Every structure is written in structure tokens, then in C-alpha cells.
């Protein structure tokens, strides 16, 4: 088996980081026919020849993927796709400060 390990720091809440992980898994599912499910803060995904998980913490997303023998030749392409996808999603995710100010802006003001 061939392994892909990828760890990215983030400054999101766990809830927002899990949304990023889910979006990444959804895009991978469309392209590679993967099935995924959450177990606490870990998103497990699989299909024939691919088995992996994304563990989400308050500081990073840790991805581990095992590719079967037949998919080994596609490792570098698969790895680049995952890295680019997660990096793009993390870059476009709102930071905690931006999310907080957006929520504050939506709150109605009281008139005395």
C-alpha cells in the first residue's frame, strides 16, 4: 500500500474546520466515488482501493490516505488534488474574527 499524509494548520473553529473537511470529502466523492462518514471529529472515507480519514482539531486537519496497489501509480496526482482542494477551502473559509463580526453585524440593534 502507498500512503499519503497531509497536515494543515488552520485558525477556524472545529465546527468550521469540519465544514471544510466535509466539502473536501464531497468533492473527492464526486470525482473518485468515495463514501464518507463522521465519527466524532474524524471523517472516514473509502472505496475500493482507497481508505483514509481526516481528523479535525482546533488547530489542524490531519489527512491520512492509503492507496491500494492498483491506484499507486496515481498517488502524486491524487495527492496534488487533495492538497490544492483543502488549501483552497481553508483559504476561502472565514476566520473566527470575521465570522464573529459578521454575526455581530446581523444582530438587530435595540432602540431605547
C-alpha positions in Angstrom: 0.0 0.0 0.0 1.0 3.6 -0.6 0.3 6.3 1.9 -0.5 10.0 1.6 -0.1 12.1 4.8 -1.1 15.7 4.8 -1.4 18.1 7.8 -2.6 21.7 7.5 -2.9 24.2 10.3 -5.9 26.4 10.4 -7.4 29.2 12.5 -11.0 28.1 12.3 -13.3 26.8 14.9 -13.7 23.0 14.9 -17.2 23.4 13.5 -15.9 25.5 10.6 -12.9 23.2 10.0 -15.3 20.2 9.9 -17.2 22.0 7.2 -14.0 22.4 5.2 -13.2 18.7 5.6 -16.7 17.8 4.5 -16.6 20.0 1.4 -13.2 18.4 0.5 -14.7 14.9 1.0 -17.8 15.8 -1.1 -15.6 17.0 -4.0 -13.4 13.9 -3.7 -16.6 11.7 -3.6 -17.8 13.2 -6.8 -14.5 12.6 -8.6 -13.4 9.3 -7.1 -16.7 7.8 -6.0 -15.8 7.8 -2.3 -18.2 7.2 0.6 -17.6 9.1 3.8 -19.0 9.2 7.3 -18.2 11.2 10.5 -17.1 9.5 13.8 -16.7 12.3 16.3 -14.1 14.7 14.8 -12.8 12.3 12.2 -14.2 11.9 8.7 -13.6 8.4 7.4 -13.8 7.8 3.6 -13.3 4.7 1.4 -13.9 2.9 -1.8 -12.3 0.0 -3.5 -8.5 0.7 -3.4 -8.7 3.8 -1.2 -9.1 4.0 2.6 -8.5 7.1 4.7 -9.6 9.7 7.2 -9.4 13.4 8.0 -9.0 14.2 11.7 -10.1 17.7 12.7 -8.8 19.5 15.7 -9.0 23.2 16.9 -5.6 23.8 15.2 -5.2 21.4 12.2 -6.7 19.0 9.7 -4.7 15.8 9.6 -5.3 13.6 6.5 -4.1 10.0 6.1 -4.9 8.0 2.9 -3.9 4.5 2.0 -4.0 3.6 -1.7 -4.2 0.1 -2.9 -1.8 -1.5 -5.3 -3.7 -0.6 -8.5 -4.0 3.1 -7.5 -0.4 3.5 -6.6 0.6 5.0 -10.0 -2.0 7.8 -9.4 -0.6 8.8 -6.0 1.1 12.1 -7.0 -2.0 13.3 -8.9 -4.3 12.3 -6.1 -2.0 14.0 -3.5 -1.8 17.2 -5.5 -5.6 17.3 -6.0 -6.2 16.8 -2.2 -3.6 19.5 -1.2 -4.9 22.1 -3.7 -8.5 21.4 -2.7 -8.0 21.6 1.1 -5.7 24.7 0.8 -8.3 26.5 -1.4 -11.1 25.6 1.0 -9.1 26.8 4.0 -8.1 30.0 2.3 -11.7 30.8 1.5 -13.1 29.9 4.9 -14.0 32.8 7.2 -11.6 33.4 10.1 -13.1 33.4 13.6 -12.8 37.2 13.9 -14.5 37.7 10.5 -17.3 35.3 11.4 -17.8 37.0 14.8 -18.0 40.4 13.2 -20.4 39.1 10.6 -22.7 37.7 13.3 -22.4 41.0 15.3 -23.4 43.0 12.2 -26.5 40.8 11.7 -27.8 41.3 15.3 -30.6 43.8 15.4 -30.0 46.9 17.5 -32.4 47.9 20.2 -33.9 51.3 20.3 -34.5 52.9 23.7 
